[in-house]
């Protein structure tokens, strides 16, 4: 076949390759700056030195721990040495998910006394999860904050004061941020916040969430950032994740501002691998630069009263930011749709497009999208059946995803080749062009209504299709457009969509795991829809070659993935070991939860586990493997009734005191669904605090005490029934030293597995009968 016949596809392939290379180059981390840069410049080397001092010992420091206190002292020492007057804020607080604790925040101010409502907040949290040292989440944020605090001291005064807030208890439920916004005197003086977070240990710093004055903020962001990386679709994806940050609390308090995070190497997140050695210097540099520039822009702002207004935005190769108001999107999408239909009429009058061709082109474009989605779901299901993709509900990442990235991308090529073969003769070039463009235009209208943050992708594509076809319209009747002009009409919208889509696709796996694969295939299927017109002009053999190429690459990706291990030491599965004592029966057991839902052979050999997984406790959604264990005499958690009374609804009010007799740092109380206990009233130094409870899938409700006071926690509940049987648990970190089986299990945990989140724990459980008559 002549090269001329393939010119459009050759250009498409070259364009895809060039855009991929340009995107990878644009979104790489900046080079970290050393110690000898100017004093007013953020230096990753200086921040790394601070980070090593804070977490270089790789010791976890969750809320309430001795290590937490040590890290807090180091932060205060650093701020004091810089000349800041620091304040510690401690108090009992509960969130809306039934989690309570007593965080201790660190607060300092720059720029004199804070008055009015014009202060800017710079925030990071210093606590870690119990399983890991939290070097990146969020030790890097704290180190950056301290480096920025140093820089502020050598810069001219800003228009507005800056409050430096280092929160505690973020990992336990955003408790420190809640305590600050609810109780601290400075909270009412803050109008904007810059928050630094992490969901990984590397990668570029993303600005993924703003306040309600979105349009105004994004223009400020675009002007202030040296390497802006952001888009409004990031926030749509973020809301799909089971995560919140301190910025969630700041936003609820009415603050404007920016939320920054990075998500590379997410397998290290909330594990012992989140260490100082694994923290990325380039990531620290980018995050620190972003936070410094953002806080200075807000602190120098002359406009503090911008109205709430949403916008759609995205960066262009990390060099500029495009921003337009949400109100513009729907009219623009409708205009693009009307212009597209008008162009179809013009093409029809010039004998280039018939109604039949347009209909088959639209059917072909939709079939291409549906086929790509169906194939991707089939392949994902196959991988899960064969144990090479994590099960639903488990951490969704594998050690070697690159081959399936390629394989799922090739599915879009397979789908396009097959659809071109089915519909080419009936749709033709302009039928396929119209179908792909119509799909983009309809998606732009739908997204403008339903998900405005995602609307820029199809909207740009629809307008590119409309404008790129214009050279083909100014021809006499019966005259066919030149091949170059026709290919330009198809190539332009496809390449533009690929260019704006690619930055998100490169981040999607870190954000969503294996779910990103079918999403990627579907998105690339829309791109490949614009290759259909060029495929329609090729001989049957060439279309078959494209189909076989897509199928072959996908098959190769699947085959290589099946041959490679699902987990590795650098990308391990999450596997916790727990020792449970039932104080009611005097029996004990081991409980092990593996992300793969399969117990490693070495661990199964160390202790005889049941073959089938069971719930962690009655009503728990977590499942794992049980094995009998030697029972130790550990003091049971206490839940005592101090007073009862009748409620106006005919139920019973209980005043309760929860306490860990063995000094465990955390506890949880589970109320049966039949009691309809929806919230608790907690006694705090500033008065009673009502907190909603977390509802389990079983309908039971739970109160989680992240940091139990030594005297216990006093709270009240209203129950629809009495007497009432309640499950009470307390939990301490680590396994009992006197049990050899526990050490054997930890040693048997393979190198491609790691503890995560709370890590290995010891739990004592009991059932308490709450009876109003018992105290009479």
C-alpha positions, 0 to 999 in steps of 0.5 A: 500500500502506498505511503500516501494512503497511510499518511493520516495514521502515520501522522497520528502515531507520530503525534501521539508519540511526540505528545507522550514524550512532551508530557512526560518531560513537562510533568517530571519533578524539578531538580532539587535545589541545594544548600547554597541557594539564596535565602529567599529561595525554597531549598529541598536540601534544607527541607530534607535536613529538617525532615531527617531530624523529624523522622530519620529514625523511621519511628511511627508517631501516631496521635498520643504516642511518645514519639508523637510528643518527641516530633512535636518538641522538635518542631517547636524547637525549630520554630522557636530558633527561627524567632517565632512564638509558638503556642500549643492547642490541646483539646478533645474533639470528635468528627462526623464519622464517630472518631474522637481524640485529643490532638495537640496542634502547634501554632505560630504567626508571622506578620504581627498581631492578627486582627480582622479576617485577613490572615492566611493559614499555612498548614501541614500535619505532623502525626503519622499512621501507626504502621509507618514513619510518615516521612512523606505523609506528612513529614515532608509537609511539615519540613516544607512549612518550617523551611517556608517559615525560615524564608518568611523571616528574610523576606519583606513584610506581607500585606496580610499576616500568616498563621503557621498551623501544624496539626495533630490527629489528621490520620485519626480523622482530621481531629487537629484541624477540627479543633483549630477551626472550632475552638482557636481564637485565630480561626475566625481571623483566617480567610484562606488556607494553603494545605500540604498533603501526600498520598504517596512519596514521589511525583509532581505536586498537584493542586487538586482542590480549591475554595469556593471562590474558584474562578478568582483563586485559579487566576491567582494560582495561574499567575503565581505558580512557576510550574502549575500542575492542576485541572478541575477533573482532579477534584472530581477524581479526588471525591471518588477516593476514600480520603479527606484532608485537613483542607476539607475542614478548612473549606467547611469553615469557609476558608478559600485557598489551595490544597496540594498533594503528590501521589507517586509510589502510592504503594508506600503510602501508610506503610513502613516504606513511607520513610526518609530514605524513600522521600523524593527530593524533587517532590519536596522541591516542587511541593515547597515551591508551590506552597511558598508561592501560593501563600505569598500570593494570598498574603499579598492579595488586595481582594479578600471578598471574592464571590463564590464562583466555580470555574473549569481549568487545566494546565498546559504542559505545566507552563500555563493554566487555562481558566473559564467560568462554569457558566460559560461551559454549557452555552459553549457546548450547545453552540459547538453542537449546533455548529457541528450539525450545521457543518454536517448539513453543508457537507451533505449539500456538497455531496460529501455526507449522506444521512445514512453515512451520518447515522452509521458513523454515529452508530460506529462511534458509539459502538467503538466506545462501548466495545472498548469499555466492554473489552476492558472490563472483560480483561480486568475480570480475567486478571482478577479471576487469575489472581493478577489483579487485587480483589474488589475492596483491596488496595488496587495496585500491583507491582508491575502495571506498565504492561497492562497500561500498554495492553489496556491502551491497545484495546482502544486500537483493537476496538477501532480497527474492528469497528472500522471493519464493520462500518467502513463501507456504510459510514465512510470518512465523513460519516465516521468524522461526524459520528466521533465529533457528535459523540464529543459534542454530546459528551460536552453538553452532558458533562457541562450539566452533570460534571462541569469539572470534567467538561473541558475535555469533550468541549475542547474536542468538539470545538477542535472538530468544528474548527478543523473541518472548516477548510473542507467546507469552502469547496464547490459542490461535488468537489472532494476535499484534499486528503491533507485537509480531510486528515486535518479535520480528523487528526486535530480533535483527536490529538487535542483530546489526547494532549489534554487527557494524557496528564490525567491518564498518567496519574490515574493509576496512582489515584485509582489503581486497576480501575484506571485501566478500563477508564483509560481504555474508554478515554482512549477509545474516544480519541481513537474514534477520530482515527476511524475516518482514516481507517475507513479509507484503508483496504480491508487488509490494513484494517485487519492489521490494526485490529490484530496489532491491538489484540496482539499487544493486549495479549502480550500485556496480559501474558507478561502480567501473568508471568510477573509477580503481583507484589514485590518488596518495592510494591508490597501487598498490605498484610496485618497481623492481629492478636485478639483476646475475648475477655468474655470467653477467655479465648484468643485467636490470631487474625490476619488480613491480606490484601490479596485475600490469600494467606502467604504459604509461609504464614499458613505454615507457621500457624494453622489458619482456617481456610475461609476468611471471616469478619474481623468482629460481628458487623465488621466489613473487614475479612481475614483468616483466623487461627487459635492462639494462646490466651494471655490475661489482658485487662478488658476494656471498661464501659461503665454506666454512670447515669440513666434517664428516659428520653422523650421518644420513649427510649433510654439515655445512658451516661457512659465512661469508656476506659482502657484498663491496660492503657491501650491508646485506641478503642472502639464501641459498637452499638447494635443496629436495633438500638438506633444509636446515631450519635453521642454527646461527649463531655469536653472542657469547652462543653458538651459536643455532639458527634455522629457515629460511623455506620457499618454495613451491618447497620451497627454504629461505632464510636472510635476513640483515637486517643483515650484519656487515661481517666477515660472518655465520658459520653452519652447516648440515646438508645431505642431499647434497653437493656442493651448489649454493646461490643467494646474493644481496645487496641494497642500497637504491636503483638505481645512479646511473650508469644513466640507465634506472633514473632514467627508470623511476623518473620514469616510475612514475606518480603513482598508484604508489609503492614499498613495503616494501624499495622500489627495490633493487639485487641481485647474485646468484651460484651457489656450489658447496659441495663438501666436497672443495674444501677438502682 
